[in-house]
Amino acid sequence: MDETWLYRYGPETKQQSMEWQHSGSPPPKKFRVQKSAGKVLASIFWVQEGILLIDYLPKGQTINAEYYSSLLVQLKDILKEKRRQKVIKGVLFLHDNAPAHRALATQKKLAYLGFKMS
């Protein structure tokens, strides 16, 4: 499991924003391009075979223990549906030391769902 910021960019170079025009037409107006037109935080859960769950954090919300625990429940449901053998054998869960990951509520939810920590 990991989180990453995904950025949306506009055209950065003249080559990327080129348009076909007639020889006599005026050049298009170029607007100043900002570094990012927007960004969103994505939480990604995967196994060796591929991605299981991608969750995009709603604007104005932060990842806390309650939100993260709800993602763990979604992950458990997806594992039951797609990877039945993984749930039966047990899931070894690897994540970083973010506060939401270390919270007592999260640790209890992991134990309740049967995930083992590494």
C-alpha positions as CSV (number, residue, x, y, z in Angstrom):
1,M,0.0,0.0,0.0
2,D,1.2,3.5,-0.8
3,E,-0.1,7.0,-1.3
4,T,0.9,9.3,-4.1
5,W,-0.1,12.7,-5.4
6,L,-1.3,12.7,-9.0
7,Y,-1.0,16.1,-10.8
8,R,-2.8,17.3,-13.9
9,Y,-0.7,19.4,-16.2
10,G,-1.5,21.6,-19.1
11,P,0.7,21.9,-22.2
12,E,4.2,22.9,-21.2
13,T,6.0,23.4,-24.4
14,K,5.1,25.1,-27.7
15,Q,5.5,21.7,-29.4
16,Q,2.9,20.2,-27.2
17,S,0.4,23.0,-27.8
18,M,0.9,23.4,-31.5
19,E,-2.2,23.9,-33.8
20,W,-2.6,23.6,-37.6
21,Q,-3.4,27.1,-39.0
22,H,-3.6,28.7,-42.4
23,S,-0.6,30.8,-43.4
24,G,-2.5,34.1,-43.0
25,S,-4.3,33.5,-39.8
26,P,-3.1,35.2,-36.6
27,P,-1.2,33.1,-34.1
28,P,-3.2,31.6,-31.2
29,K,-3.0,33.3,-27.8
30,K,-0.8,31.5,-25.4
31,F,-1.8,31.5,-21.8
32,R,0.6,31.2,-18.9
33,V,0.7,27.6,-17.9
34,Q,0.7,26.9,-14.2
35,K,2.8,24.1,-12.7
36,S,-0.3,22.0,-12.0
37,A,-4.0,22.5,-13.0
38,G,-4.9,20.3,-9.9
39,K,-3.8,17.4,-7.8
40,V,-5.4,14.5,-6.0
41,L,-4.1,12.0,-3.5
42,A,-4.4,8.4,-4.6
43,S,-4.1,5.4,-2.2
44,I,-3.1,2.3,-4.1
45,F,-3.2,-1.3,-2.8
46,W,-1.6,-4.0,-4.8
47,V,-0.3,-7.6,-4.8
48,Q,2.4,-9.2,-6.9
49,E,-0.1,-9.9,-9.7
50,G,-1.4,-6.3,-10.0
51,I,-3.4,-3.5,-8.5
52,L,-6.4,-4.4,-6.3
53,L,-7.8,-1.0,-5.2
54,I,-7.1,2.7,-6.1
55,D,-8.9,5.2,-3.9
56,Y,-8.9,9.0,-4.6
57,L,-9.2,11.2,-1.5
58,P,-12.1,13.6,-1.8
59,K,-11.1,17.3,-1.9
60,G,-10.9,18.9,1.5
61,Q,-10.5,15.6,3.4
62,T,-7.4,14.1,5.1
63,I,-6.4,10.6,5.6
64,N,-7.0,9.7,9.3
65,A,-7.5,6.4,11.1
66,E,-11.2,6.3,10.4
67,Y,-10.8,6.9,6.7
68,Y,-7.9,4.5,6.4
69,S,-9.8,1.8,8.3
70,S,-12.7,2.1,5.8
71,L,-10.2,1.5,3.0
72,L,-9.0,-1.6,4.7
73,V,-12.6,-2.9,4.8
74,Q,-12.9,-2.2,1.1
75,L,-9.6,-4.1,0.5
76,K,-10.8,-7.1,2.5
77,D,-14.0,-7.3,0.4
78,I,-12.0,-7.0,-2.8
79,L,-9.6,-9.8,-1.6
80,K,-12.6,-12.0,-0.9
81,E,-14.0,-11.4,-4.3
82,K,-10.8,-11.5,-6.5
83,R,-8.2,-13.4,-4.5
84,R,-9.9,-15.9,-2.3
85,Q,-6.6,-17.9,-1.8
86,K,-4.8,-14.8,-0.4
87,V,-7.5,-14.3,2.3
88,I,-7.4,-18.0,3.3
89,K,-3.6,-18.1,3.5
90,G,-3.5,-14.8,5.4
91,V,-2.4,-11.3,4.2
92,L,1.0,-9.9,5.1
93,F,0.4,-6.2,5.1
94,L,3.2,-3.7,4.4
95,H,2.9,0.0,4.8
96,D,4.8,3.0,6.0
97,N,4.8,4.8,9.4
98,A,2.2,7.4,8.6
99,P,0.1,8.5,11.6
100,A,-3.1,7.0,10.1
101,H,-1.2,3.7,9.7
102,R,0.1,3.6,13.2
103,A,-3.1,4.7,15.0
104,L,-4.5,2.3,17.5
105,A,-7.9,2.3,15.7
106,T,-6.1,1.2,12.5
107,Q,-4.1,-1.5,14.3
108,K,-7.3,-2.9,15.8
109,K,-9.0,-2.9,12.4
110,L,-6.0,-4.7,10.9
111,A,-6.2,-7.4,13.6
112,Y,-10.0,-7.7,13.2
113,L,-9.7,-8.2,9.5
114,G,-7.0,-10.8,9.9
115,F,-4.1,-8.8,8.2
116,K,-0.6,-9.5,9.6
117,M,1.8,-6.6,9.8
118,S,5.4,-6.8,8.6
